[in-house]
Amino acid sequence: MVGAILLCVFGVGPSGFAAPSTPLLRVTTDGSFKQHLQWSPDGKRFLFTRIHQGKMSLWVMNLDGTDLKRLIPNHDQPHFDGHWSADGKRIAYVFDRLEGTDGKLQINTCAADGTDDKVLIPHRAFEESPRWSPDGRRVLWVSTRDGNPELYTITTDGKEVQRLTTEVASDLHPAWSPDGKRIAFASGRSGRQKLFLMNADGTATKKITDGEFLDGWPAWSPDGKRIAFISNRTGNYDIWLMKDDGTGPTNLTNHPAQDTSPTWSPDGKKLALVSTRDGGSDIYLLDLKSLP
């Protein structure tokens, strides 16, 4: 399931428009595997998954790459895909509780400094992709507890679970709109993995991307008007940008390397991403001020 999270499937199929080539500012240079990049709500730090010395764990650092450190140093078992609460005070993440050769995924939360670690969603199946609601009252996540990956929410006290999707196909990569009224997500319910929108209660689902390619990992702009996402519609994974209704897709990176993990700055003027363009896996910044 971790492999599915990292979106390791490829295909070909042109669509949309290529943006003018824009230089990216490279932030890290170590080249170690990175994914699940998140910009902090105060705009000062990055949170991301990193594999270092053979261990997958959560790391944090300043925007310029300084003060790089593991978030929870005493966690020896894999943990990944962290997500800040809207006030920046807590982080929800996936904890892989290893028992022999089997991983038992659960959702934990901790304070922003890595202390006060608690189990929010105990392991029942694969529990993945936790995302805080903008009002901080619920956590949206993916679970296979009912047979295949579906979307659920839970109150932050862990007492109220609501199932949002009921499709036979996998529903993945959920993202709240900034106003908390809609959810974007990826699904294979129409064949190839595409992006969909629905209301926060799971109603009024509609597909917003089409074509013979794979789309995933939607990320809303802070004003809720645009969605950045990953697509292999030009033969490899690039970062694309579209309006929130799926119109006007534009290739922001347009590079033969693999560009993934888009995350917005709180002011909406920049995107950070992970790219393999310099040989390893590193974090880069893309300035969006030249875009309409």
N, C-alpha and C positions, 0 to 999 in steps of 0.2 A: 504493500500500500504506500510506503514511503516513495517508491519509484513512481507511482501514479501522481503523488503530490508534486514531484519535481518535474512532471510533464515531459517525459522522455520519449514522446512519439512524434514521428516526422512525416510530412507529406508535402505535395506540391500543388499550387493552384493560384494564379495571379488574380488580384482584385484590388480595387481601391487606388489610392494615389500615393506617390512617393514624395515626401517632403524634401526640400533642398538639403543637401548635406550640411549638417551642423556639427562643429567640433564638440566633443565631449570632454569635460574636465575629469581626469582620472583622480580618484580619491585614495584608493588602496593600491599597493603594488606587490603584495605578497603572493598573489595568484592562487591561494587556497580556495577550495570549494565554498561558495556562498550562495544563499538563496533566501527567499522570504524576507526581503528587505522592507523595513518600515521606518518612516520618518516620524520623529517624536512630535506630539502636539505642540510643544513649545518651540519647535523648529531648530533645536540645538543639537540633537543626537540622532544616530541611526541605531536600530535594533535589527539583528539579522541572524540567520542560521549559518554556522561556519563549521567545517570539518578541519580540525587542527590536531596534529599528532594522533591521528586515527580516531578522534572523538568528535561526534556531532553534538553541538551545544549552542546555546544562545550567547551572542556577543553584543556588546554595545561600544560605541565610540563617538567622538565629536565629529562634526561635519567635515573637518579637514583631515580626518584620519588619526588624530591624536587621541590619547587616553583609551586605546583599544584594550578591552578586557572581557573576560567571561562574566556573564551576568550572575550565575549561580555556581561558584567554584566547587562547592561540595557535591554537586550532582555528577556522579560518574557514569550514569546510564544516559542513553541518547535522549535529548530533548530539543525541540525545534519549533518553527513557525510561531514566533511570538507576535502578539498584537497589543498595542497600548490602549488603555481606556482613554476616553475622550479628554479627561482631565489630566492624563499623564501620570496618575498616581499608582496604577497597577498594570500588570501585564498578564494576559492569558496565553497559554502555550500548550503544546503537546508534549507529554512525558511518556517515554517508551519504557515501561517497566519490564525489563528482561527477566524471563524465567526459563533457564536453559537456553534453547535456541529459539524460543518463541518470544515475540514482543507483544505486550499488552498495553495498547495505547489508551491513555486517559488524558483529561484536560485539567491542568493545574492553573492557579493564579499565584502571583507573588507581587510584592511591592516593587516599585520602579527601580529600587536599588538591589533587588534580588532577595531581600529578606521576606519574612512572613509568608513562606511558601505553603499553599493549601491545595487540597484536591477539590476541584469544583464538580467534575464529572467522572466518577469512577469507571473503570474499564467494564464495559459490557460486550463491546465489539471493537471495531476500529473507530476511535473517537479522534477527529482531526479538524484542522482549519478553524480554530476559535476566533470569533470576531465580536468585539464589544459593540453594543448598540450605542448610537450617538448620545442617548440620554443616560447611559451607564447602568440601566436597569436589567438588561438581558445580555446573554451571550449567544450568538448564532454559531452553529457548528455543523460538521458533517459526521454522520454516524452510519454504520452498517448494522445496527441493532435489529432492524426489521428486514434484513436480508440483502440489501444492496445500499450503496451510498445515497443517503437522503439528507435533507436539510431540516434542522431542528433549532429551537431556541430554548433557553433555560433562564430562569431568574438568577440573579447573582448570589442568592442564598441557596441555590441548588434545589429548590422545592417545587418548581413548576416547569415541566417540560411540555413543549408544544411541537408537534410534527407539522412541517410546512409543505413538504412534497411527498408524493406517493407514486412516482413513476417507476417502471421496471428498469429503465436505463439509469446510469449513474448521474447524480447531481453533485457538482463539485464547485470549489473556489468561490464561496459566497462573499458578497461585499455589500454592506449597508450604504444606502444613499446618505448624504450628510444630514438630511432632515429626518432620517429614520423611517420614512414612509415607504421606501421601495428597497428591493434587494436585487442586485445583479448576480448572476451565477452562470457557470458552464454546465452543459448537459448534453448527453448523447441521445436524448429522446427522439430527435429527428433524424438520426443516423450518425453523421459526423458530429464531433463535439462542437457546439455552437454556444453563443451567449444568449441569455434570456433575462427578462425583467419580470418581477412580480411584486404585488403589494407585500407589505411586511407581514401580513397574516397568511400569505401563501395563495391569495386569490389573484385573478386577472393576469395569468402568466402569458407572456408573448415573447416570440423569438426576435432578436434584433440583429443577428448576423446570419449570413447565408454563404453557400459555396462549398466546394469540395476540398476543404482544408480544415485545420484545427484552430479554434480560438479558445482562450482561457485566461484566467487570472485578471478579471476586471478590477479597475481601481478608479473610483470616482474622483473628479476634481472637487476641491473644497466648496465651490459654488453649486455643485450638482448638475452642471450643464454639459459636462464632457466625461467620457470614460476612456481611460488608457487601458490597453489590454495586450496580450501576447498572441501573435498569430504566425503561422508558417505559410501564409498564402503566397509568399514569393520564394519558397523553397527552403527557407531556414527561419528560425524564430527571430522576429523583430518586435519592437514596441510600436504599437499603432494607437491612434487617437481618433475618436469619433464623437459625434453628438450623443446625448443620452438616449435618443430614439434610434440609434444605430446608423444614422446617415452621415455622410461625409468622412468615410474612413481615410486616414492619412498615415503613411509609414513614417514614423519619426526617426528611426535609426538607419534603416536601409543599408545594412551591412552584412557581409557573408558570415560573420561570427554569430554566436547565439546571444541574443539580448533578451533578458527576462527580468522579472521582479520589479515592475514599475511602482513607484510610490511618490506621491505628490508632496511638495513643500506646503506648509500650512497656508501660505499666501497664494498658492496656485501658480506661481511664476516659474517653478522649476520641477523637473522630474529627476529622481534618482533611480538608477537601475543597475543590474548586474550584467556584465558582458565578458565574453571570452576573446575580445578583439585583440588583446595584447598577449595572448598565449595562455594565460591562466584565467581564473575567475575573479574579477575585481569589480569594485563599485565605482560608478561614474555619475556625473551630474550633467543634465541637459537643460539649457536655458530655453524657456518657451516664450520669451518676450517678443520674438519675431513672428510668432504664429498669430493668425487672426483670432 
